[in-house]
Amino acid sequence: MRRLLCLLALLPGFVQTAAAQQQPPEDKQKLPTYLTQKFGLAKEKAAQISEAVTTAAAKYSLPPAVLLAIISIESRFREKARGANNATGLMQVVPSAHRNLLRNKDLTDPDVNIDVGSSILYGYKRDAGGDLDAAMKNYGGSTAYAQKIRARAMEFSHVLDSASAPHVVDADAASASAAYTGAFSATLAANTVAGATATASASAASSTQAASTQSGASGAQTASSTDTSSARDAARYQSRSRDR
């Protein structure tokens, strides 16, 4: 009888634990909830896209905020969107330009489209020596497009940062949370610094080359002036010799 009473007393706790295990963590719901509220996606579709973006970002070492920004610009999260040159799906992949990546693949499938689009962006980044800004420019075809992605990515990074920050339970946890918050924004900032460094290096090299060219030209001009002066002195000497 006592055992039965004990089981009855513990039953509510078991039920609550089981229910909590069946429900996704609150933090993991922040991005899907944001997509549902901002873009009108169904909850299931928002969860699928969020998972696909997270997977592709880890696979290709890309900031998830950037992938989300591209999707929002290209298709506003409409998986069956069609654009110029038959651009298809969430990331508006152009089949004719990427035939080697699209064998028997359905670009209207969110998982497939995000994986292929991320692979394309990763390829551009690799070819640019790791410069994410250059990769975004190549993906959309202009510097203005890359700037638009960066601005939109910052909006998504706030959602991702808040979802990734650990819960604060005491002072030590608070300091850990402060160190962790902004991880996705930091990734974007790091890519900005890398791009700026590459640009500065190229500019410095160009300036050095220009200075070297100018120095060479000055040297040649000085030599030419010296030769001309010597020729004039010789002519004057020869003239004086004849007068004598």
Secondary structure as UniProt FT lines:
FT   HELIX           2..22
FT   HELIX           27..29
FT   HELIX           30..39
FT   HELIX           43..60
FT   HELIX           64..74
FT   TURN            75..77
FT   TURN            79..80
FT   HELIX           84..86
FT   TURN            89..92
FT   HELIX           95..97
FT   HELIX           99..101
FT   TURN            103..104
FT   TURN            107..108
FT   HELIX           110..127
FT   TURN            128..130
FT   HELIX           132..140
FT   HELIX           143..164
FT   HELIX           171..180
FT   TURN            181..182
FT   HELIX           183..243
//
